[in-house]
Amino acid sequence: MSGAGNRSPPNWPESSQQRVPQQRALSFSPGLHQSSAARDDVIKGTDDDAIISKLSAVDLGYLDDPFVKYFVKRPSRRPPLINRGSYLRTVSLDAMMEQFIKSTIEGPLKDTNASTTNASTVAASTATVPSTPSPTAPAINRQIVSLGCGSDTRYFKFKTKGLSVYKYFEIDFQESTAKKAAVIKKNKSFTDIIGDPDLKLGKEQRFFTWESIRSMNPKTNDCTHSGPNAMNAGQGGTELYSKDYCLLSGDLREFEHSIVPKLKAQGFDTSLPTLFLSECVLIYLQPKDSDAIVDWVGNNMDASLFVVYEQINPTDPFGAMMLRNLKARQIELPGIHAYPSLKSQEERFLARGWLAAKAVNMNTLHNSLPDDDMKRISSLEIFDEIEEWQLLADHYCVAWAYHAKALSQPDMEHRREQLITLLFNSVRFTDRK
C-alpha cells in the first residue's frame, strides 16, 4: 500500500438529520472481495475530493492559498461545516509547521502542557518563547517530510512567505506524484518558485525536448539539469528533485527499506531537526506499519517532531456509527482501535521513549482561535450547525510529539539541549488567545 495523500476530513452531510459523516478512504484494510489495485484506486481518488473541499474554503475566503486551484478541474462549493473543518485543520497544522521553521534555540524552556517521559530532560527553566529570532541566535537547518502529500501546497505557500527549510520532502503513490509533477511543471506559479526543467510531462505519454533527451539517464529515465533553480524529474516523470523540494513516490509499508533510501539519495540528513507530517495517513495503515515509521524516526533522527491529524473515539455511539458507515463502503481504519483516544495518541510516542507528546481534539483547537479570526470566519457564511460541529470535532484530533536522541559524544550534549529547546518552541501553538 502506498502512502495516502494529505486528505481533508470527509465530506460531512448537508442534512443535520444524517449525523454520520460520509468518510473518504485514504488507505485502508480491504474488504474481502476487493483487489489490491481497486483499493489503491479508491485511495488515489480521495485526493480529488480533498482538494475540492480545500478550494471551496479558499474561494469563500477562509484560507489564502493561490496554488490550490491548479489541482481542481471542477470546483464545487462545500457546506459550511466542511469549510470550517478545512479551515481549522489547515491553520492548526500550518501554525505548528511555521513555528517549526521559525523556531530558535533560545531557552531553555519547559512545556507545561505536554505529557513527558521525563520532564527534567526537556528543559530546566520557564523562559518565554521569543516572538522573533534573536539576531545572535545561530541558524539551524531543518527538514520537513510529508507522509502522503496528495495535492498539498504547503511548500509553495511557505516559500511565498519567505519560509524555507533545507529540504522539504513529499511522499505519495507513484500515480499521485506523477499527476502532481505534471501540474507543477506546466504552471508558472509553481516553476517560478521551484525552477523549470525542459521536461514536459503527460498522464499517459511523456514528451521531451532534445535537451532533455540528451540529459536523460537511460537506466533510470531521469532528466537532470544544473543551475541554482533547476528542477529535475526522475522515475519516468513521477518524481521531482530541486534544491530544497523533493516529490518522491513510495510505499509507506516499506518505509525503512524503500522510502528512506530515496530520502537519503536526495540529501535527507538524520542529524537535522525534522518535522514528519501525517495528515489522515497513519490511521489507514496497519498499526505495525505505522508503528514502524514512528520507531524508525525515534531511533534514527537526532531531533524530530511528529505531527498527526486523524480520527479518534470509535466506540461511542457516533464513532460506532461512523465505522459502520465506512465498513458498508469497504473502508476500514486499522489504526483507530490501536490509538482510539487522546491519551493513546500520546502514548503512541511516550511508550517509545519520546520526550513529550500532546493530543487535542478539534474542539479545543477551535476554542483556541483568536477572537479576530473567529469573527472573520463567522462573517463568511451562515453557520448554525453548532451541535453537529462539536460532535464531529470531538472525533478528530491533532497530536504531536518530539524527541531528541542521546548523542554519543559527551561534548554534543549541549547541542542536544539546543535541539530540544528548538522542538519545544515549535509546539507552543495552542496558546494563541
N, C-alpha and C positions, 0 to 999 in steps of 0.2 A: 504494500500500500504506500503510495507516495504521499507527500505532505499535502494536507488540505490548506486552502488559502485562508488568509486573514478575513474571514467572513463576518458579515454583520449578524446581529441576532436574527432569529426567524421573523418572518412577516406575521405579526400578530393580527388577529381578525378584526375587521372593522366593527362587527357587531359585538356589543358588550355581552350578549347572551351566550356567545361561544367563548368560554373562559380559557380554553387550552390553545396555546399558540400553534400555528401551522409551521412546525420546525422545518428547517432546511438541513439536509445532510451535509457534513463536511468531510467526514471519514468515519467509517462505521464498521461494525461487525455485520456480516451479510446475513440476509435471510437464507434459508436452506437451499432455495432453488435459484439464487441469484449468482451469476457468474462473476468472476473477478473483474472482467472487462466492464460489465454492467455496473458494478459497484463504483469503479473508477469514473465512469461516465457521469454517474449521479454526483459524485464528489466534485468533479470539474464544473458541472453545471451550476453549483451553488454560488460560485463567484459572480456569475452574471446577476443573480438576484441581489447579492450583497452590494455590488457596486451601483445598481439601480437605486437601492434604498439610500445609499450614501449621497448619490447625486440629487435625490429628492430633498435631502436635508440641506445640501449646498444651494440648490435653486431657490429654496424658501428662505434662505438667509441664516440658517442655524450654523452652518460651517462655511469657512472660507477655504476653498480648495479648487484652484483653476485647472487642475490636472485630471480630475475625476471624469469630466465629460468626454474625454478621448476614449474611454473604455466602455462607453454606453452607446449602443446603436438606437435603442428605442426607450427614451426616458418615460418614467411613469411616476406620478405623484403618489406618495405613500401617506397613510393615515397619520394623524398627529402622534399617536402612541409610538409608531415606528420611528418617526422623525426625531422625537425626543430621545428615544433609546439610541439611535445612531449618533446623535449629538453628544450624549453623556459618555458613551463608551469612547468615542473618539477624543474628546477633550481630556478625559481622565488619563488615557494611555499617552496622549500627546504630552500632557503636563509632566508625567513621570519621565518620558524619554527625553524631553527637552531639558529637564533638570539633570538627567544623567550626562547629557552633552555639556551642559554649562557648569556642573558641579566642580568645586575646588577641593583641595586637600587641607584647607584651613580647618581648625578644630582644636583638640579632639571633641567629639560630640557623644551624646548619649541618647538613644532612641527610647522614649518613654512609652511609645505606642505599640512597638513591635514585640512579639514574643521572641525570646532569645534562648540559645542553648547555654550561654554563659555571659551574662551582662557585663561582667568585668572585662571580658576580652573585646567588647565592642568599642568602648571608649572610657575615658577616665573623668570627664567633666561634662558640663552642660553649656558649653559655648553656643552662641546663637549662630544660625546659618547666615553667612554674608549674603546680602542682596545682590551684590555684584562681585566678580572675582577681584581679589587684590592684585594690583599691578606687580607685586613681588611674588605672587604665588606661582610656582613652577608649573608649566603646561604639562599635561599628561595625555598622551594619545589614548584613544579608546575606540571600541568597535561595537557594532550592533549586528545581531543575527536574527532575522525574522523567519521563524519556522512556519512555512505555509503562507507565503506572502500574498497569493492571489493577485488582485489588481491594486494592491495597496500603493499609495502615492507618497508616503511619509518622507522618503529620502528626498524627493523633489521639493516638497513643502519646506523641509528643514533647510535645504540649500538656498531657497529664495529668502529665507530669514537670516542667512549668514551663519547657519549652524552646520558644522561639518564634523565628521569623525574620520579617523584613519582609514577605516573600511566599513562599508555598510553592505552586509550580505543578505540576499533574499533567496529562499528555497521553496520550490513547489514542484508539482507534476511537470514532466517534460512538455506535454502539450500546453499546459498553462503558461510555462515560461516562454514557449515559442510565440504564443499569442501576445504576451506582454512585450517581448523583444520586438515584435513587428510594430506594435503601437508606438513604442519608444522611438524606433528607427524612423518612422515616417512622419513624426510630428516635431516641428521645430521647437515647440515649447520644451520638449524633453532634450533634444540634441543640443540646444543652446547651453544646457546645464551639464550634460554628460559627455558631449562630444559626438561626432558623426563620422563613422567609418564609411567606406564605399560599398558596404554590403546592403543589398535590398532584400527584405525577407517577405515571403508569401506564405499562406497557410499550407498549401499543398506543394507549391513549387518554390524554388529559391533562384533568384536572378542575381547575377554578379557582374560588376564592371570588369574590364580587362585587368585593371589594377588589383582588384580583389582576387581574381583568378591567379594572378602571378604571386600574390602573397599567401595563397592558401596552402596549408599543410595537408598533403594528400592522405596522410594517415588518420587525421582527426577531423577533416573538413572545417578546420578553424581558419578564420581570417584574422590576421594580426596587422596592426598599423601602429606606428610610433607617433610621438608628439605629446605635448602636455595635456591635450584634450581628447586624445584618441579613445575611442570605444571599440573594443574588439568583440567579435561574435564567434562563439565556439559551439561544438557539438551539433554541427549542421544547422546553426541558427537558433538553437533552443536556449543558449546561454549568452550573457553579455559580461564583459570584463572591462572596467575602466579603472582609472587611478584610485578612486575611493568607493566604487559601486560594483558589486558583482551579483548577477542574477544567475542562480545555479539550479539545475534540475536534479531531483533525487528522491529517494525513498526513506522516509523518516524511520521506518522499522529497521533500516540498516544504517543508522546514524553514524556509529563509530567506524564501520568498515567501508561505507560508501560516501557519506556526506563529509565527514572530517577530512579525508584525503583531498576532496575537491576544495574545501575551505583552505587547507594549508597550501595547496597548489597556487592559490590566488593571494597568498600573503597573510592568511589568518595567523595571528600571534597570540599564543596562550598566555603570554606574560602581561598582556594589556587588559585593563578593565573592560569587560564586555557585557552588554545587555542582551539577553536572549528573550525574545518576544514570542509568546504562544497565544494568539487571539482566536479562541474557539478551535483549537487544534489538538492539544494533548488529550482532551476528553474523548476524542474519536479514535484514539489509538488504544490497543490493549494496554492495561496497566504495566505489564512487563516491558513494553516498548517505550512508553512514556517515561517510566522509571529509569530505563537505561539511558535516556537522554539526560535526565537530571543527574544521574550518577556520573556520567562522563564529564559533565560540566563541573560538578563539585570536585572531582578527582583530578582534573587536568588544568583548570583555569586558575591562574594566580588570584584573580579577583573577578567575581561575576555577580550580576544582578539578573534574576529571572522574574519575568512579569507574565502572569497568566490571566486570561479572561475566559470564563466558561460558566456552564450551568451548575447549580447545586440544588440541594433539598429534593431528592427524588421520591421520598417516602411519605411526605404529607399529601393531603388529598389533591392539591393542584399538581404537585410533582408527579404523583402516580398517574393522574390523567394525562399529563404531558407525555410520559413514557409510553402509555398505551397508544396514544395518538401517533407517536413515532413508530412504534412497532408495527402498527397497521400499515405503515408505508415502508416496512422492511428497513427501518433505520433504528440503530441502537447507539447508545452512548456508553461504551465499555468502561470509561473512566469515572462515570458519575457515582457508581456504587463504591469504588475504591476511595474516592475523595468527595463524599456527599455533603460536607458541611464546611463552614468557615474554619472551624478548628482543624479538621482533617486536611484542608488545603494548606494550612500552616505546617502541620505535622509531616506532610509530604517532604518538606525540606528540613525541618528541625530533626527528624529522625535520622537524617543522613549527615548530621553534623554542621548544617549551615548555621551561620552566626545568628541570624534573625529572620523572622518571617511575619507577615501580616496579611490577613484577608478581610475584605469588607464587601458587603453586598451593595448593589447599585442604589438602593435607597439611601444608604449612608453617604455615598458619593453625591447623590442628588441633593441631599440636605446640606452638603458642604459647599455647594456652588455659591460664589459671591452674590450678594443681593442684586448688583447691577446686571450680572449675567442672567439671573433668574427673571428679572423684569424684562430683559431684552427678548429672551426666547418665548416668554409668555405673551409677548405682543405680536408674535409672528403668525399665530393661528389659534383658534379656539381649542382649548384643551380642558375637557371636562371628564376625562376618564381616570380620575384620581385613584379610585379604589382598584381598578384594574391595573393601573400603573404600579401601585405599591405591591400588588400581588406578584406581578411579573418581575419587578425589580428585585424582589426578595429571592428570586430563583436564578439570579446571575451575580457573579462576583468578580472582583479583581483581587488577585493575590500576588504578593511579591516577596522575594527573599534575597538575601545577599550573603556572600561567602568570600572569604579570603584564606586560602590555604597557607599553612605554615611553610615558610621558605627555609631551605636547607642551610643557607649561610647565616651565621649569627648576626652579621652586620646588615642583613636585609630586613630585620625585624622593624626598623623604623619605616622602611618602605611599606611593609605590610600594614602598619598602623595608619599611614597616609592613605593607602588604598581603602581601608575600612572606613575612614572618615569620608572619602570621596563617595563611596557607595551609600553611606548613611545620608549624605547631603542630597543624594539622588531620589530619596523616597519620602521626603517630607513634603508631599504634595497634597495631603488632605487638610492641612492647617491653613486653609485659604480664606476663611471667613474673618 
